[in-house]
Amino acid sequence: MVDNSLDKARDFGLLNGKNRVRNAVGRTDKLDFYQFNISGQQTLSLKLKSPRFSDINFSLLNSSGTTISKAARANGRIKPINTTLQTGVYYIQVRSVSKSPVRYSLVSEASAPITGSPLVPGTPPGSGAPPSSGVPPAPVPSIVDVGILAGTQTFPKQAVGAIDNPADFYRFTLSQIGSFNATVSNVIGNASMELYFDSNGNGLADSSEAFLSGSGGSNAASRPVSATALPAGNYILQVKSGGFNNSAGYDLILSTTQNPGNISPDPGSEAPTAFALGSLPNTLVAKEYVGELDKTDFYRFTVETVVTANINVVASLRAA
């Protein structure tokens, strides 16, 4: 079938502006793939519209077919995927586990990334009194779009605080399951860190999405933000000065070591979106992530006759 695998993906070409496609997936055609190119750093928005509570979902994949981000669900509806991408080839996978055809509309939109606007909800850029009042506008958080984090990246000689800005935000994507470490060094003053998992894809550091913290200071040992296993997805690291009306200088080091799974796309978190294993072979080893950020994985399989099945779960890493 056309568009049901990576090598047969429907090609959107260079994605610039808004693009819409309508299609259907179901019992005999469970997968649709779309390919597109990004030139330069772009902000991408993906929306999938389908009947409420339909057994359908979609994911963003990199050029090798590995999941970068999977759409979340809430109240029977599919949440959009919002992320920042660098130059390259990407894929969109639409997947159904329904026995009946499900029609959908896929809207993709790429635009130059917005800089200078805050990631904290409720704090508009340049908020405060207008210049004519004689009161300076409130400082605006600084945003760095890291893109896909691979290996180690260093951001030297950064500054944060009342003099510079209230907070620095580093927005990045993990394309694979892997470890993560963020450390501040050469700190002048005191700095604290907070890591957010952008589970709803809105590009904001929502307070409910914070799950790890760390710190560093001139007179204190650095306490990194560290996890031995995190799932693929979009993250935001916030760096703040350690005291009221104080500023801090620092170097930031971000690093990840990939430990990819072998199941794609990520298994669903509900029975209707369970990953279909099909008929089980003699032995099957599935490597995936469950933890604080993805608490449940569902798998569905078929047996043709009465069998004795042994299912073992082995925790290979301590996950965040």
C-alpha positions in Angstrom: 0.0 0.0 0.0 1.1 3.5 -0.7 2.2 5.6 2.4 2.1 2.7 4.9 5.9 2.6 5.4 8.8 5.0 5.7 10.1 4.2 2.2 6.6 4.8 0.7 5.8 7.9 2.8 3.9 10.6 1.1 6.4 13.5 0.5 5.4 17.0 1.5 8.8 18.3 0.4 10.2 21.4 2.1 7.7 22.4 4.8 7.1 26.1 4.9 3.9 27.6 6.2 0.7 25.5 6.6 -0.1 22.2 5.0 -3.3 20.1 5.4 -4.0 16.5 4.3 -7.1 14.3 4.7 -6.9 10.5 4.8 -8.1 7.5 6.7 -6.6 4.5 8.6 -8.3 1.3 9.8 -8.2 -2.4 9.8 -6.6 -3.0 6.5 -4.4 0.1 6.4 -3.3 0.8 10.0 -0.4 3.1 9.2 0.1 6.3 7.2 3.6 7.9 6.8 4.3 11.5 5.6 7.8 12.8 4.9 8.9 16.4 5.0 12.1 18.5 5.0 13.1 21.4 7.3 15.6 24.0 6.2 17.2 25.9 9.1 15.8 26.1 12.6 11.9 26.0 12.4 9.1 25.8 14.9 6.8 23.0 14.0 3.1 22.5 14.9 1.3 19.3 14.1 -2.4 18.8 14.7 -4.5 15.6 14.1 -8.2 16.0 14.0 -10.4 12.9 14.2 -13.7 11.8 15.9 -13.5 12.0 19.7 -12.4 8.8 21.4 -11.3 7.3 18.0 -8.5 4.7 18.2 -5.9 6.8 16.4 -2.8 8.6 17.3 0.3 10.2 15.6 4.0 10.6 16.2 6.9 12.7 14.9 9.9 10.6 13.7 13.5 11.5 12.8 15.2 10.5 9.5 15.9 7.0 10.8 12.3 6.4 11.9 12.9 6.9 15.6 10.2 8.6 17.6 11.0 12.2 18.6 7.6 13.0 20.1 4.3 11.2 20.5 1.0 13.1 20.8 -0.7 12.9 24.2 -4.4 12.4 24.8 -6.8 14.1 27.1 -10.6 13.6 27.5 -10.7 11.5 24.3 -9.0 14.1 22.2 -5.5 14.1 20.6 -3.1 16.9 21.8 -1.0 18.7 19.2 2.8 18.3 18.9 4.8 21.5 19.1 8.5 21.4 18.9 11.6 23.1 17.3 13.5 21.3 14.6 16.8 21.7 12.8 17.6 21.2 9.1 16.8 17.6 8.1 14.3 15.0 7.0 11.4 14.0 9.3 8.4 11.8 9.2 4.9 11.9 10.6 3.3 8.5 11.5 -0.5 8.2 11.9 -1.5 4.9 13.5 -4.8 3.2 14.2 -5.8 0.1 16.1 -9.4 0.4 15.1 -11.2 -2.4 13.1 -13.2 0.3 11.2 -11.8 3.1 9.0 -11.1 6.3 10.9 -11.0 9.5 8.9 -8.6 12.3 10.0 -7.3 15.7 9.0 -3.5 16.3 9.6 -2.4 20.0 9.8 1.3 20.8 9.8 2.7 24.3 10.1 6.4 25.4 10.1 7.6 28.9 10.9 10.7 30.6 12.1 11.1 30.2 15.9 9.9 33.0 18.2 12.7 34.4 20.4 12.5 36.7 23.3 9.1 35.5 24.5 8.9 33.7 27.9 8.2 30.1 28.5 6.5 30.7 31.8 2.7 31.0 31.3 1.2 34.3 32.2 4.3 36.4 31.7 4.0 38.3 28.3 7.1 39.7 26.6 8.1 43.1 28.1 5.3 43.0 30.6 5.1 46.0 33.0 4.5 49.7 32.6 5.0 51.4 29.2 8.2 53.4 28.8 6.3 56.7 28.8 5.4 56.1 32.4 9.0 56.3 33.5 8.9 52.8 34.9 11.1 50.3 33.0 9.4 47.2 31.6 9.8 44.0 33.4 12.7 41.8 32.2 11.9 39.0 29.8 13.2 35.5 30.2 15.9 34.3 27.8 15.2 31.3 25.6 17.7 29.0 23.9 16.3 26.5 21.4 18.9 23.7 21.6 17.0 21.4 19.1 17.8 17.7 19.3 20.3 17.1 22.1 23.0 14.6 21.2 26.2 14.0 23.2 27.4 17.0 25.1 26.7 20.7 24.5 28.2 23.5 26.5 26.8 27.0 27.0 29.6 29.1 28.6 29.6 32.5 30.3 25.8 32.8 30.8 24.2 35.3 33.1 20.8 35.3 34.8 19.1 37.4 37.5 17.6 40.8 38.1 20.2 42.7 36.0 20.0 40.3 33.0 16.7 38.5 33.0 14.6 36.6 35.6 15.3 33.2 34.1 17.1 31.3 31.3 15.3 28.5 29.5 16.9 25.8 27.4 14.4 24.0 25.2 15.6 20.6 23.8 14.4 17.3 22.4 15.6 13.8 23.2 15.2 11.6 20.1 15.8 8.4 22.0 15.5 6.9 25.4 18.7 7.8 27.3 20.4 9.3 30.3 20.5 13.0 30.9 22.7 15.3 32.9 22.7 19.1 33.4 25.4 20.8 35.4 26.2 24.4 36.1 29.9 25.2 36.8 32.1 28.3 37.3 29.1 29.8 39.1 29.4 33.4 40.4 26.6 33.7 42.9 24.0 31.0 43.2 21.9 29.3 40.5 19.2 26.8 40.6 17.8 24.5 37.9 14.5 22.9 37.1 13.7 20.3 34.4 10.3 20.2 32.8 8.8 17.5 30.5 6.6 19.2 27.9 4.0 16.5 28.1 1.2 18.6 26.6 3.3 20.0 23.7 2.5 23.6 24.4 6.1 24.7 24.5 5.7 26.2 28.0 7.3 25.3 31.3 4.0 24.5 33.1 4.5 24.1 36.9 2.8 20.6 36.8 5.5 19.4 34.4 8.6 20.0 36.6 10.1 16.8 37.9 13.8 17.2 38.6 15.9 20.0 40.2 19.5 20.9 40.8 21.7 23.8 41.8 25.2 25.3 41.9 27.0 28.2 43.7 30.2 30.0 44.4 30.5 28.4 47.9 28.6 25.2 47.4 29.1 21.9 45.4 27.2 21.7 42.2 24.1 19.4 42.4 23.3 18.4 38.8 20.0 17.6 37.3 20.5 13.9 36.5 18.5 10.9 35.3 19.7 7.5 34.2 16.8 7.1 31.8 14.4 9.5 30.2 11.9 8.9 27.4 12.1 10.5 24.0 10.3 13.8 24.0 10.5 17.6 24.4 12.1 19.1 27.6 12.7 22.5 29.0 15.5 23.3 31.5 15.1 26.5 33.6 18.1 28.2 35.2 17.4 30.9 37.8 19.5 33.0 40.2 19.5 31.7 43.7 18.3 34.8 45.6 15.9 37.7 45.3 17.3 40.6 43.3 20.5 38.7 42.8 22.2 37.8 39.5 24.4 34.8 38.8 27.0 33.9 36.1 27.5 30.3 35.1 28.5 27.8 32.5 25.9 25.2 31.5 26.8 21.6 30.3 24.0 19.4 28.9 24.7 15.8 28.0 22.8 12.7 27.0 23.8 9.1 26.3 21.3 7.2 24.1 20.0 3.8 25.1 17.3 3.4 22.5 14.4 1.0 22.7 13.4 -1.4 20.0 9.6 -0.7 19.9 8.4 2.1 17.5 6.2 3.9 17.9 6.0 4.2 21.7 3.4 1.7 23.1 0.0 3.4 24.0 -0.9 4.2 27.5 -4.4 2.9 27.1 -5.7 -0.5 26.0 -7.3 0.9 22.8 -3.9 2.2 21.7 -1.9 -0.9 22.8 1.1 -1.7 20.6 0.2 -4.7 18.4 2.8 -7.4 18.6 0.8 -9.8 16.4 1.4 -13.5 16.7 4.1 -14.1 19.2 7.3 -15.9 18.0 9.1 -18.3 20.3 11.0 -15.5 22.0 10.4 -11.7 21.9 12.4 -9.1 23.7 10.8 -5.6 23.9 12.9 -2.8 25.2 11.1 0.4 26.2 10.6 3.0 29.0 8.2 3.3 31.8 8.6 5.7 34.7 7.4 9.0 36.2 7.0 10.5 32.7 5.3 7.5 31.0 3.8 5.3 33.7 2.0 2.7 31.5 2.7 0.7 28.3 0.1 -1.6 26.8 0.9 -4.5 24.4 -1.5 -6.7 22.5 -0.6 -10.1 21.0 -2.3 -13.2 19.5 -1.9 -16.9 20.2 -3.2 -19.4 17.7 -3.6 -22.3 20.1 -3.3 -23.1 23.8 0.2 -22.3 24.9 2.3 -21.8 28.0 3.5 -18.1 28.1 6.3 -16.7 30.3 6.4 -13.0 30.5 9.2 -11.3 32.5 9.8 -7.7 33.1 13.4 -6.7 33.9 14.3 -3.2 35.0 17.6 -2.4 33.2 17.8 1.2 34.3 16.4 3.4 37.1 14.1 5.7 35.2 12.9 9.2 36.1 
